[in-house]
């Protein structure tokens, strides 16, 4: 934008701001040279992780590229009460929980797997957030198998539920962020597709991709702030889609600036290497863990996290890894063992 247009633009943007401030009596501040949203909020004594989204909503017309501040512009500082501090209710942490003669059951896992037997308390006091890729109006990667369509979201969700069950059995507190009201853990090869997944607690998944990602980020970040001080980690599970001929091993991403995220990814990665060496000694493991800070969920979520790709849905060898329920169970168990390794090697 030419320099001579900037001042008129700033004057025009002041007008709706004055009306807004008069109505809501919110605090305002002038952005100084070098200010970013996070630094501006911190200087005002406001937690940027709680109020960032509210700040964007209040000041969107006065932001360059919807993200950057103009030097000399007046910005509204959101309050730290109200919707920003709402948290998801405790009783929705993983599923509808029932007490019965058989002990505690979790309906989300389906009738066959609803009961969870305690194996240990190795993860007692920890909190894990699990997100399976896509869901709702977005099935993710798709292909044909035995004349039927299969999709990424159904297989990633099944592995995620199995992982949740494993973590619960070791005493962890688990939040399944993307949830299906009627698809529990399934042992079929072909997992029927549907579009009724929700985001915790019971939010309909929107059509727009960025809105879908923001919905998941907000669900995780609100819970993270509630559990501040505890050992908290996020595991995101996807199934990749590449050329049919490309066979890939399970690999892991993390944020480049998160040492805890890197440690989590590396711990699971090392567990997979050991398992391959034990169970497939004639086959080398080529999966990697690496920085992928450009991924939206990696950048925006607060807990240390790893983003896992469990295979190429279009490759026949990789299909064996996800179509056989024993293999899906093994994937979940190996990931859980890597999670335990991460926690116990502080």
Wavefront OBJ file of the C-alpha trace (Angstrom):
o trace
v 0.000 0.000 0.000
v 1.463 3.422 -0.924
v 2.624 5.425 2.067
v 0.304 8.397 1.343
v -2.749 6.132 1.720
v -1.813 4.814 5.164
v -2.859 7.880 7.218
v -6.322 8.202 5.612
v -6.817 4.498 6.165
v -5.902 4.809 9.841
v -8.362 7.684 10.277
v -11.171 5.643 8.683
v -10.413 2.693 10.908
v -10.668 4.903 13.998
v -14.398 5.546 13.424
v -15.784 2.055 14.139
v -13.277 1.753 16.980
v -14.671 4.815 18.774
v -18.198 3.393 18.577
v -17.044 0.025 19.852
v -15.168 1.465 22.815
v -18.076 3.711 23.762
v -20.444 0.733 23.806
v -18.267 -1.744 25.656
v -15.910 0.472 27.729
v -12.953 -1.713 26.848
v -9.371 -0.605 27.416
v -7.467 0.698 24.388
v -3.763 1.094 23.678
v -1.629 2.563 20.894
v 0.710 0.097 19.163
v 4.357 1.119 19.260
v 7.129 0.289 16.828
v 8.027 -3.406 17.064
v 4.805 -4.433 18.798
v 3.178 -7.691 17.875
v -0.130 -8.994 19.184
v 1.474 -11.196 21.834
v 3.886 -8.519 23.086
v 1.130 -5.868 23.119
v -1.138 -8.063 25.236
v 1.666 -9.016 27.621
v 2.545 -5.349 28.178
v -1.080 -4.765 29.166
v -0.904 -7.540 31.743
v -3.186 -9.799 29.713
v -2.475 -13.481 29.001
v -2.134 -13.635 25.185
v -2.924 -17.345 25.083
v -6.343 -16.719 26.609
v -7.255 -13.510 24.789
v -5.547 -13.860 21.376
v -8.684 -14.944 19.488
v -10.820 -12.262 21.174
v -8.217 -9.640 20.246
v -8.398 -10.701 16.587
v -12.204 -10.504 16.583
v -12.260 -7.060 18.208
v -9.536 -5.557 16.040
v -9.791 -7.338 12.690
v -10.439 -4.168 10.614
v -7.282 -2.650 12.112
v -4.950 -5.571 11.420
v -2.673 -5.909 8.428
v -3.105 -9.324 6.759
v -5.434 -10.168 9.691
v -2.357 -10.719 11.877
v -0.068 -7.691 12.123
v -0.379 -4.382 13.946
v -0.020 -0.911 12.472
v 2.363 1.359 14.378
v 0.390 4.240 15.885
v -2.968 2.489 15.566
v -5.289 2.269 18.587
v -6.260 -1.298 19.533
v -8.899 -2.661 21.870
v -7.722 -4.927 24.692
v -10.232 -7.729 25.406
v -11.405 -8.496 28.901
v -10.116 -11.651 30.587
v -13.559 -12.806 31.649
v -16.441 -14.370 29.812
v -16.136 -16.721 26.863
v -12.351 -16.611 26.789
v -12.155 -18.396 30.122
v -14.885 -20.941 29.506
v -13.629 -24.510 29.630
v -15.061 -27.775 28.505
v -16.836 -29.561 31.332
v -14.898 -32.220 33.191
v -17.439 -34.959 32.538
v -16.724 -34.824 28.783
v -13.038 -35.667 29.186
v -13.151 -38.820 27.059
v -16.668 -40.196 26.877
v -19.895 -40.677 28.728
v -18.614 -42.590 31.767
v -20.788 -45.141 33.526
v -20.306 -47.066 36.733
v -21.591 -50.620 36.603
v -21.003 -53.992 38.221
v -18.138 -54.416 35.782
v -16.521 -51.185 36.958
v -16.064 -47.995 34.919
v -17.066 -48.165 31.262
v -16.580 -45.673 28.439
v -19.384 -45.656 25.871
v -17.242 -43.923 23.272
v -15.269 -47.142 22.746
v -18.360 -49.145 21.793
v -19.969 -52.079 23.583
v -17.145 -54.578 22.985
v -14.358 -52.309 24.252
v -16.232 -50.065 26.718
v -14.646 -51.652 29.784
v -11.095 -50.506 30.516
v -8.919 -52.659 32.771
v -6.299 -50.841 34.818
v -2.798 -52.049 33.907
v -0.794 -49.559 35.945
v -0.682 -45.983 37.230
v 2.429 -45.063 35.276
v 0.667 -42.085 33.690
v -1.219 -40.945 36.790
v -1.492 -37.153 36.920
v -0.883 -36.700 33.189
v -3.286 -35.207 30.647
v -3.406 -36.202 26.966
v -5.352 -34.645 24.116
v -5.957 -36.850 21.075
v -7.027 -35.521 17.677
v -7.748 -37.796 14.722
v -7.437 -36.137 11.328
v -10.399 -34.711 9.387
v -13.962 -35.884 10.153
v -17.443 -34.448 9.713
v -17.791 -32.998 6.199
v -14.117 -33.765 5.450
v -13.200 -37.475 5.080
v -9.555 -36.676 4.353
v -7.593 -38.948 2.011
v -9.727 -41.498 0.164
v -9.236 -44.534 -2.050
v -11.012 -47.697 -3.201
v -10.558 -51.106 -1.588
v -12.491 -54.234 -2.584
v -14.895 -52.059 -4.550
v -15.694 -49.756 -1.606
v -14.535 -46.291 -0.643
v -12.356 -46.017 2.448
v -11.252 -42.777 4.069
v -8.517 -41.405 6.287
v -10.786 -40.066 9.031
v -12.315 -43.459 9.900
v -8.961 -45.270 10.298
v -7.244 -42.402 12.108
v -10.216 -42.280 14.498
v -10.078 -46.024 15.203
v -6.354 -45.854 16.029
v -7.008 -42.780 18.201
v -9.713 -44.548 20.215
v -7.440 -47.538 20.738
v -4.663 -45.179 21.879
v -7.066 -43.433 24.287
v -7.986 -46.790 25.796
v -4.323 -47.719 26.259
v -3.485 -44.407 27.945
v -6.505 -44.675 30.250
v -5.406 -48.157 31.298
v -2.174 -46.606 32.636
v -3.949 -43.905 34.655
v -3.839 -40.944 32.272
v -6.592 -38.381 31.890
v -7.578 -38.400 28.223
v -9.584 -36.014 26.045
v -10.710 -37.324 22.651
v -11.197 -34.068 20.741
v -12.833 -35.407 17.547
v -15.551 -37.905 18.507
v -18.144 -40.017 16.742
v -21.392 -40.624 18.681
v -21.915 -44.153 17.321
v -18.612 -45.452 15.910
v -16.690 -47.089 18.731
v -13.568 -49.203 18.269
v -14.252 -51.403 15.249
v -12.614 -54.654 14.184
v -13.790 -54.659 10.552
v -11.343 -54.243 7.676
v -13.572 -51.797 5.858
v -14.707 -49.044 8.211
v -17.923 -47.555 6.875
v -17.784 -43.841 6.193
v -20.096 -41.285 7.795
v -20.118 -37.560 8.494
v -21.493 -37.342 12.036
v -18.260 -36.685 13.925
v -18.253 -33.812 16.415
v -15.599 -31.782 18.200
v -15.602 -31.912 22.002
v -17.894 -31.272 23.743
v -20.611 -31.503 21.043
v -19.676 -29.018 18.323
v -20.686 -29.593 14.703
v -17.606 -29.604 12.478
v -17.749 -26.662 10.008
v -17.231 -26.847 6.254
v -14.389 -24.321 6.063
v -10.966 -25.906 6.600
v -9.511 -23.092 8.699
v -12.655 -22.995 10.830
v -12.281 -26.735 11.414
v -8.685 -26.336 12.526
v -9.476 -23.328 14.737
v -12.265 -25.296 16.395
v -9.811 -28.045 17.384
v -7.120 -25.597 18.457
v -9.581 -23.752 20.705
v -10.887 -26.977 22.265
v -7.343 -28.079 23.170
v -6.057 -24.687 24.299
v -8.988 -24.022 26.662
v -8.443 -27.383 28.328
v -4.684 -26.788 28.484
v -5.220 -23.577 30.441
v -7.545 -25.408 32.809
v -4.896 -28.050 33.544
v -1.940 -25.673 33.679
v 0.886 -27.108 35.782
v 0.221 -30.733 34.846
v 2.152 -32.859 32.369
v 0.116 -32.272 29.192
v 0.708 -33.578 25.683
v -1.161 -33.617 22.377
v -1.081 -36.460 19.829
v -2.542 -35.852 16.352
v -3.066 -38.874 14.085
v -3.397 -38.781 10.288
v -3.233 -41.181 7.350
v -1.279 -39.841 4.388
v -2.192 -39.931 0.688
v 0.599 -40.221 -1.853
v 1.166 -42.073 -5.122
v 0.002 -45.691 -4.996
v 3.563 -46.941 -5.361
v 4.939 -45.056 -2.371
v 5.186 -47.224 0.727
v 5.961 -45.130 3.835
v 6.761 -45.959 7.427
v 5.114 -44.233 10.368
v 6.680 -40.829 10.901
v 6.341 -37.956 13.332
v 6.337 -34.150 13.298
v 6.917 -31.620 16.076
v 7.371 -27.872 16.533
v 10.950 -26.754 15.919
v 11.024 -24.636 19.099
v 9.417 -27.209 21.380
v 12.022 -29.374 23.100
v 9.235 -31.300 24.829
v 7.439 -31.876 21.541
v 10.658 -33.106 19.957
v 11.269 -35.428 22.909
v 7.749 -36.864 22.629
v 8.120 -37.452 18.880
v 11.575 -38.957 19.338
v 10.406 -41.267 22.144
v 7.610 -42.710 19.992
v 9.940 -42.883 16.994
v 12.544 -44.832 18.989
v 9.839 -47.193 20.239
v 8.815 -47.939 16.648
v 12.435 -48.584 15.643
v 12.798 -51.126 18.452
v 9.511 -52.819 17.563
v 10.468 -53.114 13.902
v 13.843 -54.554 14.877
v 12.127 -57.136 17.088
v 9.162 -58.093 14.910
v 10.490 -57.378 11.416
v 14.252 -57.993 11.695
v 14.690 -58.336 7.928
v 13.107 -54.962 7.207
v 14.701 -51.632 8.011
v 12.592 -48.846 9.501
v 12.791 -45.597 7.566
v 10.240 -43.502 9.474
v 11.534 -40.172 10.758
v 10.690 -37.438 13.237
v 11.193 -33.878 12.089
v 10.107 -30.243 12.431
v 6.898 -29.281 10.641
v 6.086 -25.972 12.306
v 4.244 -24.872 9.163
v 1.345 -27.203 10.016
v -1.501 -25.203 11.584
v -2.150 -27.534 14.525
v 1.565 -27.746 15.247
v 1.877 -23.951 15.352
v -1.304 -22.992 17.187
v -1.839 -25.565 19.950
v -0.353 -24.915 23.389
v 0.641 -28.388 24.675
v 3.856 -30.026 23.504
v 2.725 -32.274 20.688
v 3.502 -34.750 17.956
v 1.735 -35.120 14.616
v 1.773 -38.730 13.381
v 1.291 -40.069 9.845
v 0.544 -43.789 10.115
v 0.747 -44.760 6.447
v -0.229 -44.087 2.836
v -3.873 -45.054 2.362
v -3.348 -45.588 -1.381
v -0.420 -48.006 -1.064
v -1.257 -51.742 -0.794
v 1.490 -52.485 1.741
v 0.448 -49.572 3.927
v -3.188 -50.602 3.609
v -2.314 -53.829 5.420
v -1.085 -51.679 8.310
v -4.437 -49.929 8.729
v -7.036 -52.406 7.397
v -6.189 -55.222 9.808
v -7.525 -54.326 13.246
v -4.671 -56.192 14.951
v -2.279 -53.839 13.196
v -4.322 -50.803 14.257
v -4.160 -52.089 17.823
v -0.399 -52.586 17.535
v 0.009 -49.022 16.253
v -1.942 -47.682 19.235
v 0.004 -49.809 21.707
v 3.381 -48.821 20.304
v 2.423 -45.138 20.367
v 1.287 -45.514 23.992
v 4.592 -47.168 24.918
v 6.424 -44.237 23.330
v 4.239 -41.842 25.312
v 5.102 -43.666 28.547
v 8.793 -43.600 27.619
v 8.574 -39.852 27.086
v 6.915 -39.304 30.472
v 9.244 -41.566 32.442
v 12.480 -40.144 30.988
v 12.163 -36.534 32.104
l 1 2 3 4 5 6 7 8 9 10 11 12 13 14 15 16 17 18 19 20 21 22 23 24 25 26 27 28 29 30 31 32 33 34 35 36 37 38 39 40 41 42 43 44 45 46 47 48 49 50 51 52 53 54 55 56 57 58 59 60 61 62 63 64 65 66 67 68 69 70 71 72 73 74 75 76 77 78 79 80 81 82 83 84 85 86 87 88 89 90 91 92 93 94 95 96 97 98 99 100 101 102 103 104 105 106 107 108 109 110 111 112 113 114 115 116 117 118 119 120 121 122 123 124 125 126 127 128 129 130 131 132 133 134 135 136 137 138 139 140 141 142 143 144 145 146 147 148 149 150 151 152 153 154 155 156 157 158 159 160 161 162 163 164 165 166 167 168 169 170 171 172 173 174 175 176 177 178 179 180 181 182 183 184 185 186 187 188 189 190 191 192 193 194 195 196 197 198 199 200 201 202 203 204 205 206 207 208 209 210 211 212 213 214 215 216 217 218 219 220 221 222 223 224 225 226 227 228 229 230 231 232 233 234 235 236 237 238 239 240 241 242 243 244 245 246 247 248 249 250 251 252 253 254 255 256 257 258 259 260 261 262 263 264 265 266 267 268 269 270 271 272 273 274 275 276 277 278 279 280 281 282 283 284 285 286 287 288 289 290 291 292 293 294 295 296 297 298 299 300 301 302 303 304 305 306 307 308 309 310 311 312 313 314 315 316 317 318 319 320 321 322 323 324 325 326 327 328 329 330 331 332 333 334 335 336 337 338 339 340 341 342 343 344 345 346
